[in-house]
């Protein structure tokens, strides 16, 4: 998906390339960071299920015992940084869709800064001996997850409300096809990152209650963390997303 967006970008003229440069930078950084996180998970899976299968407590015992290993911490840092980038893009998109209204984005910006602070503390704690899912890191990881989810839910609702209002106003102006492109189900799901927000709520609940399935949801959340910004960038590059000029018109 990112490669397709990149190919479209290089086929644009100089003015459009300048306009969409930020999206390509975000897409490149997000892809690189998620690649690092995925590689870290691949190494973990190989060690858990193949190289150290006979570890005391089995694969889960190995996971809990090595959660503070440098390559696990490095992968976690890559995931968190990708999360910062994705949340920042979501706030930026909300700002654009709401026609540059700072009143709408002030609250998510505060949540964004708070979640960054808690994530950094969580990262430091995860580098110390202990279990990421039940150790000291949970005391800071849960607030980080809750703040990040709260940010996503707020921005998701704000974008959905704006798109639904736009749909009502534009019903008699735009054609049915054009209305579907900018305010249809796919537009709402992608622009608002609704699936990512729902998954984030599930992650916050399972992680906060120290459930064994939290690690599985954390992995799935990481996948959506990579996909959500790419879907937005893909729509932008294909001219099917809201822009500053379109909102002004």
RODREN-474719 format. One line per field, with one value per residue (C-alpha): x, y, z; residue in three letters. Coordinates in nm, 4 decimals, padded with zeros to 6 digits. Example, Ala and Ser with C-alpha at 12.3 -4.5 7.8 and 13.67 -1.06 7.14 Angstrom:
BEGIN
u	c(01.2300	01.3670)
v	c(-00.4500	-00.1060)
w	c(00.7800	00.7140)
type	c(ALA	SER)
//
This chain:
BEGIN
u	c(00.0000	00.2777	00.4717	00.1639	00.1264	00.4973	00.4702	00.1743	00.3691	00.6625	00.4221	00.2782	00.3962	00.6255	00.3384	00.1491	00.4667	00.5295	00.1685	00.1803	00.5417	00.4436	00.2256	00.5095	00.7511	00.4991	00.4359	00.8078	00.8789	00.5785	00.6754	01.0357	00.9374	00.6781	00.9320	01.1678	00.8886	00.7845	01.1455	01.1725	00.8561	00.9915	01.3078	01.0975	00.8788	01.1839	01.3444	01.0166	00.9021	01.2230	01.5570	01.4438	01.1413	01.2684	01.2863	01.1352	00.7675	00.7627	00.7239	00.5176	00.7777	01.0454	00.8337	00.7884	01.1529	01.2951	01.0512	01.3337	01.5815	01.7297	01.5750	01.2299	01.2701	01.3917	01.0829	00.8587	01.0256	00.9645	00.5970	00.5555	00.7205	00.4965	00.2020	00.3108	00.3322	-00.0063	-00.1787	-00.0180	-00.1472	-00.4951	-00.4990	-00.3752	-00.6492	-00.9076	-00.7705	-00.8089	-01.1568	-01.2725	-01.1399	-00.8491	-01.0467	-00.8002	-01.0843	-01.1526	-00.7927	-00.6710	-00.8015	-00.6520	-00.3207	-00.3145	-00.3938	-00.1241	00.1453	00.0330	00.0365	00.3868	00.5099	00.3562	00.4887	00.8435	00.8183	00.6709	00.9607	01.2132	01.0363	01.0141	01.3928	01.4281	01.4023	01.0386	00.7317	00.5954	00.2405	00.2339	00.5429	00.6120	00.5729	00.1981	00.1627	00.2637	00.1664	-00.2017	-00.2282	-00.0390	-00.2816	-00.5847	-00.4639	-00.3830	-00.7221	-00.9023	-00.7266	-00.8258	-01.1867	-01.2230	-01.0745	-01.2735	-01.6019	-01.5069	-01.4275	-01.7412	-01.9614	-01.8001	-01.8354	-02.1977	-02.2748	-02.0982	-02.2997	-02.6275	-02.5140	-02.3728	-02.6558	-02.8215	-02.4974	-02.2679	-02.3489	-02.4161	-02.0732	-01.8880	-02.0839	-01.9903	-01.6188	-01.5959	-01.8654	-01.9370	-01.8749	-01.5177	-01.4395	-01.5772	-01.3897	-01.0562	-01.0605	-01.1762	-00.9596	-01.2672	-01.1378	-00.8115	-00.9986	-01.2212	-00.9187	-00.7422	-01.0309	-01.0031	-00.6264	-00.6627	-00.9150	-00.7139	-00.3803	-00.5233	-00.6669	-00.3450	-00.5305	-00.3248	-00.4730	-00.3265	-00.0088	-00.2168	-00.4191	-00.0988	00.0333	-00.2932	-00.3003	00.0552	-00.0593	-00.3455	-00.1016	00.0851	-00.2229	-00.4296	-00.1932	-00.1253	-00.4971	-00.5283	-00.2188	-00.3463	-00.6756	-00.4930	-00.2595	-00.5567	-00.7413	-01.0269	-00.9605	-01.0476	-00.7942	-00.7686	-00.8875	-01.1813	-01.2986	-01.2725	-01.4823)
v	c(00.0000	00.2427	00.1540	00.2398	00.5730	00.6405	00.5672	00.8051	01.0718	01.0613	01.0941	01.4177	01.7580	01.9663	02.1580	01.8453	01.6750	01.9702	01.9567	01.5834	01.5606	01.5404	01.2356	01.0546	01.1335	01.0002	00.6909	00.6198	00.6623	00.4505	00.1710	00.1679	00.1632	-00.1098	-00.3147	-00.2932	-00.3968	-00.6888	-00.8070	-00.7953	-01.0071	-01.2563	-01.2974	-01.3411	-01.6085	-01.7988	-01.7932	-01.8821	-02.1694	-02.3035	-02.2099	-02.2072	-02.4324	-02.6256	-02.3096	-02.3493	-02.2590	-02.3157	-02.0422	-01.8164	-01.8582	-01.7468	-01.4481	-01.3299	-01.3905	-01.1974	-00.9062	-00.6692	-00.7976	-00.5170	-00.6367	-00.6545	-00.3049	-00.1835	-00.3306	-00.1728	00.1651	00.1331	00.0497	00.3455	00.5874	00.4618	00.5170	00.8781	00.9343	00.7722	00.9698	01.2900	01.2209	01.1507	01.4824	01.6613	01.5034	01.6058	01.9606	01.9650	01.8109	02.0621	02.3441	02.4429	02.4656	02.4683	02.4374	02.0867	01.9657	02.1261	01.8405	01.5592	01.7463	01.7469	01.3737	01.3245	01.4903	01.3020	00.9660	01.0399	01.1068	00.7863	00.5856	00.7041	00.6068	00.2692	00.2134	00.2858	00.0497	-00.2243	-00.2135	-00.3132	-00.6784	-00.7818	-00.8751	-00.6132	-00.7448	-00.7854	-00.6035	-00.2399	-00.1385	-00.2034	00.0827	00.3227	00.1143	00.1078	00.4909	00.5174	00.2765	00.4526	00.7989	00.6804	00.5099	00.8155	01.0315	00.7952	00.7692	01.1481	01.2168	00.9297	01.0702	01.4249	01.3159	01.0995	01.3862	01.6224	01.3790	01.3021	01.6748	01.7266	01.4435	01.6112	01.9467	01.8093	01.5682	01.8039	01.9430	01.6498	01.3489	01.0164	00.8816	01.1913	01.1886	00.8235	00.8960	01.1694	01.0738	00.7057	00.4125	00.3592	00.7301	00.7232	00.4034	00.5195	00.8891	00.8242	00.5114	00.3534	-00.0092	00.1030	00.2860	-00.0157	-00.2457	00.0028	-00.0163	-00.3969	-00.3725	-00.1236	-00.3497	-00.6722	-00.5081	-00.3192	-00.6406	-00.8370	-01.0934	-01.3551	-01.2512	-00.9015	-01.0041	-01.1287	-00.8070	-00.6059	-00.7779	-00.7211	-00.3592	-00.3192	-00.4427	-00.1917	00.0710	00.0236	-00.0012	00.2928	00.5736	00.3924	00.3742	00.7503	00.8247	00.5920	00.7830	01.1173	01.0091	00.8855	01.2162	01.0598	01.2223	01.5559	01.8342	02.1917	02.3237	02.0820	02.1741	02.5443	02.4946)
w	c(00.0000	00.0916	-00.2238	-00.4303	-00.2486	-00.3061	-00.6783	-00.7076	-00.5206	-00.7630	-01.0562	-00.9180	-01.0324	-00.8118	-00.6498	-00.5487	-00.4261	-00.1967	-00.0734	00.0050	00.1242	00.4904	00.4264	00.2495	00.5326	00.7842	00.5729	00.5339	00.9057	01.0046	00.7639	00.8873	01.2553	01.2146	01.0173	01.3157	01.5536	01.3309	01.3028	01.6822	01.7100	01.4566	01.6610	01.9756	01.8139	01.6897	02.0341	02.2102	01.9930	01.8354	01.9910	02.3578	02.3446	02.6495	02.8662	03.2130	03.1853	02.8094	02.5475	02.7774	03.0500	02.8035	02.6960	03.0547	03.1449	02.8490	02.8266	02.9291	02.6665	02.4566	02.1309	02.2936	02.4361	02.0962	01.9298	02.1927	02.1357	01.7609	01.8238	02.0597	01.8173	01.5363	01.7718	01.8298	01.4548	01.3908	01.6665	01.5410	01.1893	01.3255	01.5138	01.2017	00.9914	01.2527	01.2378	00.8584	00.8531	01.1139	00.8948	01.1196	01.4440	01.7338	01.9856	01.8562	01.8724	02.1972	02.4122	02.1999	02.1899	02.5720	02.5715	02.3094	02.5210	02.8334	02.6507	02.5192	02.8716	03.0082	02.7132	02.7787	03.1461	03.0440	02.8052	03.0778	03.3175	03.0531	03.0160	03.3808	03.4909	03.5289	03.3286	03.0877	03.1378	03.5169	03.6479	03.7350	03.3688	03.3967	03.6472	03.3703	03.0673	03.1558	03.1835	02.8533	02.6852	02.8357	02.7314	02.3800	02.3470	02.4884	02.2286	01.9479	02.0655	02.0963	01.7520	01.5997	01.7324	01.6266	01.2705	01.2407	01.3637	01.1117	00.8210	00.9027	00.9217	00.5876	00.4343	00.5296	00.3925	00.0667	-00.0132	-00.2566	-00.3995	-00.4789	-00.6892	-00.5197	-00.6199	-00.4992	-00.1734	-00.1207	-00.1777	00.0849	00.3375	00.2706	00.5019	00.3809	00.4292	00.7838	00.8754	00.7311	00.8223	01.1785	01.2344	01.3942	01.3891	01.5509	01.8275	01.9014	01.9144	02.1424	02.3910	02.3954	02.4469	02.7336	02.9093	02.8691	02.9530	03.2497	03.3954	03.3294	03.1159	02.9344	02.5982	02.6330	02.4485	02.1535	02.1370	02.1676	01.8544	01.6620	01.7808	01.6490	01.3063	01.2960	01.4217	01.0946	00.8718	01.0001	00.8820	00.5535	00.4735	00.5284	00.3189	00.0468	00.0240	00.0242	-00.2576	-00.4620	-00.4200	-00.2234	00.1120	00.2678	00.2076	00.3277	-00.0096	-00.0236	00.3257	00.2411	-00.0730)
type	c(UNK	UNK	UNK	UNK	UNK	UNK	UNK	UNK	UNK	UNK	UNK	UNK	UNK	UNK	UNK	UNK	UNK	UNK	UNK	UNK	UNK	UNK	UNK	UNK	UNK	UNK	UNK	UNK	UNK	UNK	UNK	UNK	UNK	UNK	UNK	UNK	UNK	UNK	UNK	UNK	UNK	UNK	UNK	UNK	UNK	UNK	UNK	UNK	UNK	UNK	UNK	UNK	UNK	UNK	UNK	UNK	UNK	UNK	UNK	UNK	UNK	UNK	UNK	UNK	UNK	UNK	UNK	UNK	UNK	UNK	UNK	UNK	UNK	UNK	UNK	UNK	UNK	UNK	UNK	UNK	UNK	UNK	UNK	UNK	UNK	UNK	UNK	UNK	UNK	UNK	UNK	UNK	UNK	UNK	UNK	UNK	UNK	UNK	UNK	UNK	UNK	UNK	UNK	UNK	UNK	UNK	UNK	UNK	UNK	UNK	UNK	UNK	UNK	UNK	UNK	UNK	UNK	UNK	UNK	UNK	UNK	UNK	UNK	UNK	UNK	UNK	UNK	UNK	UNK	UNK	UNK	UNK	UNK	UNK	UNK	UNK	UNK	UNK	UNK	UNK	UNK	UNK	UNK	UNK	UNK	UNK	UNK	UNK	UNK	UNK	UNK	UNK	UNK	UNK	UNK	UNK	UNK	UNK	UNK	UNK	UNK	UNK	UNK	UNK	UNK	UNK	UNK	UNK	UNK	UNK	UNK	UNK	UNK	UNK	UNK	UNK	UNK	UNK	UNK	UNK	UNK	UNK	UNK	UNK	UNK	UNK	UNK	UNK	UNK	UNK	UNK	UNK	UNK	UNK	UNK	UNK	UNK	UNK	UNK	UNK	UNK	UNK	UNK	UNK	UNK	UNK	UNK	UNK	UNK	UNK	UNK	UNK	UNK	UNK	UNK	UNK	UNK	UNK	UNK	UNK	UNK	UNK	UNK	UNK	UNK	UNK	UNK	UNK	UNK	UNK	UNK	UNK	UNK	UNK	UNK	UNK	UNK	UNK	UNK	UNK	UNK	UNK	UNK	UNK	UNK	UNK	UNK	UNK	UNK)
//
